[in-house]
Amino acid sequence: MPSEQAADEYLDIPYVTTQPQSPFHKFDLYVPKEISACLLRPLICFVHGGAWRSEDKSDHAGLARRLAFTTGYPVALPNYRLTPQRPTPDNLLHHPEHAKDVLGFLNFICAAFDPRLNMERVPGLPYEPHQLFLVGHSCAAHMLCSIFLDMSPHSPNASDADQLSPSNAVLERTRALVLSEGIYDLDSLISSFPAYRSWFIEDVFGGHDSYADVSVIKAPTRYHSGHIKWLIIHSKGDTLVDEQQSQAMYHHLRSQSVQVCKSFDELIEGHNEILRGDQYVDVLHRFISVLE
């Protein structure tokens, strides 16, 4: 296990610099201490879950430290805006606003070519934005798929789909996507967990008879994304999201001739419990190591 001093920690870095700054538009960065001052390493970005309406980057500081210690790579934890748990007409936040924030974070990361040479932007943070390993847990898997798959053929709102289109820089620099315990198809999720409709889906996506237009298991891949490797993870102990979600996503990516692997038999902890143990880190480390 890593010690508390295994990484240098840079907290609350704004990725949206307009004023007033929001805590939802900031990220934390954990940099292994053994990284040389003259060496830039690939960057792991972990995007948290929480049903689009809870959790904070600080909840996953322990995971970030373990990932940084085990892989030797810097790890970034972004926040994004959340749908209020008691929404009113004045504070509604619907999909795809959360994913737009995640894309804004990725754009910021890719714009900082060498943070140490641009001291006014992000002082002293060594990472290599030309090599990004992106990890999305639970609802964040849906967000990343909404960005890296082309939702426009199924979206009734072309503007929303356009605003989730990643730049060529983001596409080119993303080497891998790791999706764990993901939500991919809301209609199937409601079929398995009917209470989820009123618990969070209607607040996040609005009240509809069907959510087929936001199902990422129907979205084609984007042009110039064929180099990206995918890993779909699902734990046997997950009681909050069923394996059917991950199986459907895996088979959809296979049908798109995507380079995709799966890990459905290694983890046995619960939906969020997997993030607190070492085995999840080991699964990520083995996958990333093959790509080095």
Secondary structure, 3 states (H helix, E strand, C coil): CCCCCCEEEEEEEECCCCCCCCHHHEEEEEEECCCCCCCCCEEEEEECCCCCCCCCHHHHHHHHHHHHHHHCCCEEEECCCCCCCCCCCCCCCCCCHHHHHHHHHHHHHHHCCCHHHCCCCCCCCCCEEEEEEEEEECHHHHHHHHHHECCCCCCCCHHHHHHCCCCHHHHHHEEEEEEECCCCCHHHHHHHCCCHHHHHHHHHHCCCCCCHHHCHHHCCECCCCCCCEEEEECCCCCCCCCHHHHHHHHHHHHHCCCEEEEECCCCCCCCCHHHHCHHHHHHHHHHHHHHC
